[in-house]
Amino acid sequence: MNKEIPLEALRILLDRWYYANEGELSTLELAQTIEYIEEYDFKYVKERLLQNLKFIFDEQNRLGQI
């Protein structure tokens, strides 16, 4: 069974996806990225991302940073 992807790892993968589309990743980096992606489950990414962002929003609002 695959494990849930940490949100920081998701950020890195999205960056790599962007650079891959720009032709800026080597084939070795692409192969490593594909292997890395296959290790993870992306099923609850939306829920976890929303939960995390809402927590940050609430915390900043509580501290008067908004």
C-alpha positions as a Markdown table, in Angstrom:
| # | Residue | x | y | z |
|---|---|---|---|---|
| 1 | Met | 0.0 | 0.0 | 0.0 |
| 2 | Asn | 1.3 | 3.5 | -0.9 |
| 3 | Lys | 1.8 | 6.1 | 1.8 |
| 4 | Glu | 0.2 | 9.6 | 1.8 |
| 5 | Ile | 2.4 | 12.1 | 0.2 |
| 6 | Pro | 3.7 | 14.9 | 2.5 |
| 7 | Leu | 2.6 | 18.3 | 1.3 |
| 8 | Glu | 6.2 | 19.5 | 1.1 |
| 9 | Ala | 7.0 | 16.5 | -1.2 |
| 10 | Leu | 4.0 | 17.5 | -3.3 |
| 11 | Arg | 5.4 | 21.0 | -3.7 |
| 12 | Ile | 8.7 | 19.5 | -4.9 |
| 13 | Leu | 6.9 | 17.2 | -7.4 |
| 14 | Leu | 4.9 | 20.1 | -8.8 |
| 15 | Asp | 8.1 | 22.1 | -9.3 |
| 16 | Arg | 9.7 | 19.1 | -11.0 |
| 17 | Trp | 6.6 | 18.7 | -13.2 |
| 18 | Tyr | 6.8 | 22.4 | -14.2 |
| 19 | Tyr | 10.6 | 22.1 | -15.0 |
| 20 | Ala | 10.0 | 18.8 | -16.9 |
| 21 | Asn | 7.4 | 20.6 | -19.1 |
| 22 | Glu | 9.9 | 23.4 | -19.7 |
| 23 | Gly | 12.5 | 20.8 | -20.8 |
| 24 | Glu | 14.7 | 21.5 | -17.9 |
| 25 | Leu | 14.9 | 18.1 | -16.2 |
| 26 | Ser | 17.4 | 15.4 | -17.3 |
| 27 | Thr | 16.1 | 11.9 | -18.1 |
| 28 | Leu | 17.7 | 10.7 | -14.8 |
| 29 | Glu | 15.8 | 13.4 | -12.9 |
| 30 | Leu | 12.6 | 12.4 | -14.7 |
| 31 | Ala | 13.1 | 8.7 | -13.9 |
| 32 | Gln | 13.7 | 9.5 | -10.3 |
| 33 | Thr | 10.6 | 11.7 | -10.1 |
| 34 | Ile | 8.5 | 9.0 | -11.7 |
| 35 | Glu | 9.8 | 6.4 | -9.1 |
| 36 | Tyr | 9.1 | 8.9 | -6.3 |
| 37 | Ile | 5.5 | 9.5 | -7.5 |
| 38 | Glu | 4.8 | 5.8 | -7.7 |
| 39 | Glu | 5.6 | 5.5 | -3.9 |
| 40 | Tyr | 2.8 | 7.8 | -2.9 |
| 41 | Asp | -1.0 | 7.8 | -2.7 |
| 42 | Phe | -2.5 | 11.1 | -3.8 |
| 43 | Lys | -6.1 | 10.3 | -2.8 |
| 44 | Tyr | -6.6 | 12.8 | 0.0 |
| 45 | Val | -4.3 | 15.6 | -1.3 |
| 46 | Lys | -7.2 | 18.1 | -1.7 |
| 47 | Glu | -8.6 | 17.5 | 1.7 |
| 48 | Arg | -5.2 | 17.7 | 3.4 |
| 49 | Leu | -4.2 | 20.8 | 1.5 |
| 50 | Leu | -7.4 | 22.6 | 2.4 |
| 51 | Gln | -7.1 | 21.6 | 6.0 |
| 52 | Asn | -3.6 | 22.9 | 6.2 |
| 53 | Leu | -4.4 | 26.2 | 4.4 |
| 54 | Lys | -7.4 | 26.8 | 6.6 |
| 55 | Phe | -5.3 | 26.2 | 9.7 |
| 56 | Ile | -2.7 | 28.7 | 8.5 |
| 57 | Phe | -5.4 | 31.2 | 7.7 |
| 58 | Asp | -7.1 | 30.8 | 11.1 |
| 59 | Glu | -3.7 | 31.1 | 12.9 |
| 60 | Gln | -2.7 | 34.2 | 11.0 |
| 61 | Asn | -6.2 | 35.7 | 11.6 |
| 62 | Arg | -5.9 | 34.9 | 15.3 |
| 63 | Leu | -2.5 | 36.7 | 15.4 |
| 64 | Gly | -3.8 | 39.7 | 13.5 |
| 65 | Gln | -1.6 | 39.0 | 10.5 |
| 66 | Ile | -4.3 | 39.3 | 7.9 |
